[in-house]
C-alpha cells in the first residue's frame, strides 16, 4: 500500500498505472500457488508481484512454522521502503497553491479573450 500511496502522491496517472499493474496483474499470484499459475504468470508476473510474498509469508508462518521474519519479509520491506521514498519525493515536489492556480486560470482566460477579440477584428476587417 505504501508504494501505491507514494506513487499517487507524485502523480495520479503514475499511481493509477502502478495500481493497475501491481493489483490487477498480481492478484492471481497471491491466490494461487506457483504451480497452478499459467506459464505467462509464472515467467513474467510472479517474480515482481508483491502479493506472492504475502502469501508465501503466511504459508511459511502457518504451515512451515517459521517466525514473523521469514524469506518473504525482506522483499515486502523493500516494497514498503520504495513507497516511503516515493511519498517523501512527493512531499519535496513543489505544488501550486490555490492562488497560483486561480491566477493561471485567469491568465489563460484573458489570453483566450484577447485571441477571440483579435480574430473578431480580423474577420470584421475582411
ABEGO torsion letter per residue (X at the ends): XAAAAAAAAABAAAAAAAAAAAAAAAAAAAABBAAABBAAAAAAAAAABAAAAAAAAAAAAAAAGBBABBAAAAAAAAAAAAAAAAAAAAAABBBBBAAAAAAAAAAAAAAAAAAAAAAAAAAAAX
